[in-house]
Amino acid sequence: MQQGILFVVSAPSGAGKTSLVKALLERDRGLALSVSCTTRPPREGEQDGVHYHFLDREAFESAVSAGRFVEHAEVFGNLYGTREDHLRAHLDSGLDLILEIDWQGARQVRSRFPGVVGVFIAPPSLPELERRLRGRGTDGEEVIARRLAQAIEDLGHFADYDYLVINGQFAVALEDLQSIVSAERLRSSRGRDRVDSLLGLPDS
């Protein structure tokens, strides 16, 4: 069975990453979202095991000590991480997987999954990013200022990724994201086993 492709998608807070990934998953049934673990409390409408695996800090830190996470980080006082066994099980089944994490987590994943495909989503401008953050209506001025400062640092790492998508117009950004997934699936290196099978050649 052909190994699934792992896509790592990162973006500054407010760039529209979550909405884009959700729309992509709705149109592409060959993709699944990797469910990360976090110590932050669930937001309204979030379900355990669907949006995140919600853990208390003690359980999370115990899993870190046991080496179960392929990546983990603390963001705004909350811990986030991805279980390595969950990733490998999905990829070994041939399923293409999207992992939404920050640039620090992406760096950790890349060291253990060298074939990962990195996609960075950026806003069209910082003023637009600030407008989107304020439009949420969920954060105070201090949190917004912190997120904007973090966004500037995050944007400095876009070159670590294979692809850059500017989310100025949602529909255009979504098409760009779908094109990246399609292009990666069509890489000749991923189809070698299929061609060898058609030609009756032994496995490479």
C-alpha positions in Angstrom: 0.0 0.0 0.0 1.3 3.5 -0.9 2.3 5.6 2.1 0.0 8.6 2.8 1.4 12.1 2.5 1.8 14.3 5.6 1.0 17.9 5.0 2.0 20.4 7.7 0.1 23.7 7.5 1.2 26.7 9.6 0.0 30.3 9.8 -0.1 33.3 12.2 -3.2 33.4 14.3 -6.0 35.1 12.3 -4.6 34.2 8.9 -7.5 31.9 8.1 -5.7 28.6 8.3 -8.4 26.7 10.2 -11.2 27.8 7.8 -9.1 27.0 4.8 -8.2 23.5 6.0 -11.9 22.8 7.0 -13.0 23.8 3.5 -10.3 21.7 1.9 -11.3 18.6 4.0 -14.9 19.1 2.9 -14.1 18.9 -0.8 -11.3 16.3 -0.6 -12.3 13.1 1.0 -8.9 11.6 0.6 -7.6 13.9 3.3 -8.0 13.7 7.0 -7.1 16.1 9.8 -4.6 15.0 12.5 -6.2 15.6 15.9 -3.7 17.2 18.3 -3.6 17.2 22.0 -3.9 20.4 24.1 -4.2 21.5 27.7 -6.4 24.5 26.8 -10.1 24.3 27.7 -12.5 23.5 24.9 -14.1 26.5 23.1 -17.8 26.6 22.5 -18.8 23.8 20.0 -15.5 21.9 20.3 -15.6 18.2 20.9 -13.0 16.0 22.5 -11.4 13.7 19.9 -12.8 15.7 17.0 -11.2 19.2 17.3 -8.5 18.3 19.9 -7.7 15.6 22.5 -8.2 17.7 25.6 -5.8 16.7 28.4 -4.9 18.2 31.8 -1.4 19.4 32.2 -0.3 16.4 34.3 -1.4 13.9 31.6 0.2 16.0 28.8 3.5 16.3 30.6 3.5 12.6 31.4 3.1 11.8 27.7 6.0 14.2 26.9 8.2 12.4 29.4 7.3 9.0 27.8 8.4 10.3 24.4 5.0 9.9 22.8 4.9 13.3 21.0 6.5 13.9 17.7 6.2 17.6 18.5 4.9 19.8 21.3 5.1 23.4 22.3 3.6 25.9 24.7 1.6 28.7 23.1 0.0 31.5 25.1 0.2 29.4 28.3 -1.3 26.2 26.9 0.5 23.0 25.8 -0.1 21.5 22.3 1.3 18.3 20.8 0.9 15.6 18.3 1.2 11.9 19.1 3.7 10.1 16.8 1.8 6.8 16.9 -1.4 8.5 15.7 0.5 10.0 12.7 2.2 6.8 11.7 -0.9 4.7 11.9 -2.8 7.0 9.6 0.0 7.3 7.1 0.7 3.6 7.1 -3.0 3.1 6.1 -2.4 5.2 3.0 -4.4 8.2 4.2 -3.1 11.7 3.4 -3.0 13.7 6.5 -3.0 17.4 7.4 -1.3 18.6 10.6 -2.1 22.2 11.7 0.9 23.4 13.9 3.2 26.4 14.3 6.6 26.7 12.8 8.3 25.3 15.9 6.2 22.2 15.8 6.8 21.9 12.0 10.5 21.9 12.6 10.2 19.1 15.1 8.0 17.0 12.7 10.4 17.5 9.8 13.2 16.0 11.8 11.3 12.7 12.2 9.2 12.7 9.0 11.6 14.0 6.3 9.1 13.6 3.5 6.6 16.1 5.1 5.2 18.8 2.8 5.1 22.2 4.4 2.5 24.9 3.6 2.6 28.3 5.1 -0.5 30.5 5.0 0.0 34.2 5.3 -2.5 37.2 5.5 -2.3 39.8 2.7 -1.1 42.4 5.2 -0.7 43.1 8.9 -3.6 45.7 9.0 -5.9 43.0 7.5 -4.7 40.5 10.1 -5.4 42.9 12.9 -8.9 43.5 11.4 -9.6 39.8 11.4 -8.4 39.3 15.0 -10.6 42.1 16.2 -13.5 40.8 14.2 -13.5 37.6 16.2 -14.7 39.5 19.2 -13.2 37.0 21.6 -9.9 38.6 22.6 -9.0 41.7 24.6 -6.5 44.3 23.6 -3.6 42.7 25.4 -4.2 39.3 23.7 -4.6 41.0 20.2 -1.3 42.9 20.7 0.4 39.6 21.7 -1.0 37.8 18.7 0.1 40.5 16.3 3.7 40.5 17.8 3.7 36.7 17.4 2.5 37.0 13.9 5.5 39.0 12.9 7.8 36.4 14.3 5.8 33.6 12.6 6.0 35.3 9.2 9.8 35.3 9.4 9.7 31.5 9.1 7.7 31.2 5.9 10.8 30.3 3.9 11.1 27.1 5.9 8.1 25.7 4.1 7.7 24.2 0.6 4.8 26.4 -0.4 3.4 29.9 0.5 -0.3 30.7 0.2 -1.5 34.3 0.6 -5.0 34.3 2.0 -6.3 37.5 0.6 -9.4 36.1 -1.2 -10.6 32.9 0.5 -11.7 31.1 -2.7 -8.4 31.8 -4.4 -6.4 30.6 -1.4 -8.5 27.5 -1.2 -7.8 26.7 -4.9 -4.1 27.2 -4.3 -4.2 24.8 -1.3 -6.0 22.2 -3.3 -3.5 22.6 -6.2 -0.6 21.9 -3.8 -2.3 18.7 -2.6 -3.0 17.6 -6.1 0.6 18.3 -7.3 2.1 16.4 -4.4 0.0 13.4 -5.2 1.1 13.5 -8.8 4.8 13.5 -8.1 6.5 10.8 -10.1 8.4 9.5 -7.1 5.1 8.7 -5.4 3.8 6.8 -8.4 6.9 4.6 -9.0 5.4 1.5 -7.4 2.2 1.8 -9.4 4.1 2.1 -12.7 6.4 -0.8 -11.8 3.3 -2.9 -11.1 1.8 -2.0 -14.5 5.1 -2.9 -16.2 5.5 -6.1 -14.2 8.7 -4.9 -12.7 9.8 -6.0 -9.2 9.3 -3.6 -6.3 11.9 -0.8 -6.2 
